Amino acid sequence: MSRRERAPRVRRVRGAQESLGSIVLASESLIVFLCGLVVFGLKALPAPIEPWWGIVGGVVLAVAMLLASGVVRYRWGIVLGWVLQVVLALAGFLVPTITLVALVFGGMWAYATIKGASLDARNARLASQADIPNGD
């Protein structure tokens, strides 16, 4: 069977919750990396800890958010996203301005997960109603 004879691969349908959640986490990962640079630049970590750990923490959290954006389709992926939001909020103890970033992206994450789930439920309900014959 040649390459031209194969049927095109069917893409998996992504719901609103998955789409919005992955967009929020992926964009947030860039900001989190920059927050790690801020922690390093301000030397905001306690005295015995070397300042470069701020960069390491920012990179680790940013990579975790990128990886989590790929698993938002699963329930545990949504929970992982919430855990990462809490970790970012805790970084606000190091640099108080990070709290603002955590509030903005936490709100976006809440909207993506809550409103996305309601949109998915509504779309599923409408799709099931469209499949029911109306007796004509």
C-alpha positions as CSV (number, residue, x, y, z in Angstrom):
1,M,0.0,0.0,0.0
2,S,1.6,3.3,-1.1
3,R,1.6,6.5,0.8
4,R,-1.0,8.0,-1.6
5,E,-3.5,5.2,-1.1
6,R,-3.7,5.7,2.7
7,A,-6.8,7.4,4.1
8,P,-6.1,10.7,5.8
9,R,-5.7,10.6,9.5
10,V,-8.8,11.8,11.4
11,R,-8.0,14.4,14.0
12,R,-9.3,14.0,17.5
13,V,-12.0,16.5,18.4
14,R,-10.9,18.8,21.1
15,G,-13.4,20.4,23.4
16,A,-13.5,24.0,24.6
17,Q,-12.1,23.1,28.0
18,E,-9.1,21.4,26.5
19,S,-8.5,24.1,23.9
20,L,-8.8,27.0,26.3
21,G,-6.9,25.3,29.1
22,S,-3.9,24.4,26.9
23,I,-3.7,27.9,25.5
24,V,-3.7,29.4,29.0
25,L,-1.0,27.0,30.3
26,A,1.2,27.4,27.3
27,S,1.1,31.2,27.4
28,E,1.5,31.2,31.1
29,S,4.7,29.1,30.9
30,L,6.5,32.0,29.1
31,I,5.5,34.4,31.9
32,V,6.5,31.9,34.6
33,F,10.0,31.6,33.0
34,L,10.3,35.4,33.1
35,C,9.2,35.4,36.7
36,G,12.1,33.0,37.4
37,L,14.4,35.5,35.9
38,V,12.9,38.2,38.1
39,V,13.5,36.1,41.2
40,F,17.1,35.6,40.1
41,G,17.7,39.3,39.3
42,L,16.2,40.5,42.5
43,K,18.0,37.8,44.5
44,A,14.7,37.2,46.2
45,L,15.6,33.7,47.6
46,P,16.5,33.4,51.3
47,A,20.3,33.9,52.1
48,P,21.6,30.3,52.1
49,I,20.0,29.5,48.7
50,E,22.0,30.6,45.7
51,P,20.1,33.1,43.4
52,W,20.4,31.0,40.3
53,W,17.8,28.6,41.8
54,G,15.3,31.2,40.8
55,I,16.0,30.5,37.2
56,V,15.9,26.8,37.8
57,G,12.6,27.1,39.6
58,G,11.1,29.2,36.8
59,V,12.3,26.8,34.1
60,V,11.0,23.8,36.0
61,L,7.6,25.4,36.5
62,A,7.4,26.6,32.9
63,V,8.2,23.1,31.6
64,A,5.7,21.6,33.9
65,M,3.0,24.0,32.6
66,L,4.0,23.1,29.0
67,L,3.7,19.4,29.7
68,A,0.4,20.0,31.6
69,S,-1.0,21.8,28.6
70,G,-0.7,18.6,26.6
71,V,-2.7,16.5,29.1
72,V,-5.6,18.9,29.8
73,R,-7.9,16.4,28.1
74,Y,-7.7,14.2,31.2
75,R,-9.3,15.0,34.5
76,W,-6.0,14.7,36.3
77,G,-4.5,17.2,33.8
78,I,-7.1,19.8,35.0
79,V,-6.1,19.0,38.6
80,L,-2.4,19.3,37.7
81,G,-3.2,22.7,36.2
82,W,-4.8,23.9,39.4
83,V,-1.8,22.6,41.4
84,L,0.6,24.6,39.2
85,Q,-1.6,27.7,39.7
86,V,-1.2,27.2,43.5
87,V,2.6,26.8,43.1
88,L,2.8,30.0,41.2
89,A,0.7,31.8,43.8
90,L,3.1,30.6,46.5
91,A,6.0,32.2,44.5
92,G,4.3,35.5,45.4
93,F,5.9,35.1,48.9
94,L,9.3,35.7,47.1
95,V,8.3,38.6,44.9
96,P,4.9,40.1,45.7
97,T,4.3,41.2,42.1
98,I,4.1,37.5,41.1
99,T,0.9,37.4,43.1
100,L,-0.7,39.7,40.5
101,V,0.5,37.3,37.7
102,A,-0.9,34.4,39.7
103,L,-4.3,36.1,40.1
104,V,-4.5,37.1,36.4
105,F,-3.6,33.6,35.0
106,G,-5.5,31.9,37.8
107,G,-8.6,33.7,36.7
108,M,-7.9,32.8,33.1
109,W,-7.4,29.2,34.1
110,A,-10.6,29.1,36.2
111,Y,-12.5,30.6,33.2
112,A,-11.0,28.1,30.8
113,T,-11.8,25.1,33.0
114,I,-15.2,26.1,34.3
115,K,-16.7,27.9,31.2
116,G,-15.0,25.4,28.9
117,A,-16.7,22.5,30.7
118,S,-20.1,24.2,30.5
119,L,-19.6,24.8,26.7
120,D,-18.6,21.2,26.2
121,A,-21.7,20.0,28.1
122,R,-23.9,22.4,26.1
123,N,-22.4,21.2,22.8
124,A,-22.9,17.6,23.8
125,R,-26.5,18.3,24.7
126,L,-27.1,20.0,21.4
127,A,-25.5,17.2,19.5
128,S,-27.6,14.6,21.2
129,Q,-30.8,16.6,20.4
130,A,-29.8,16.8,16.8
131,D,-29.5,13.0,16.6
132,I,-33.0,12.4,17.9
133,P,-35.6,12.1,15.1
134,N,-38.5,14.5,15.7
135,G,-41.2,12.1,14.4
136,D,-41.7,13.7,10.9
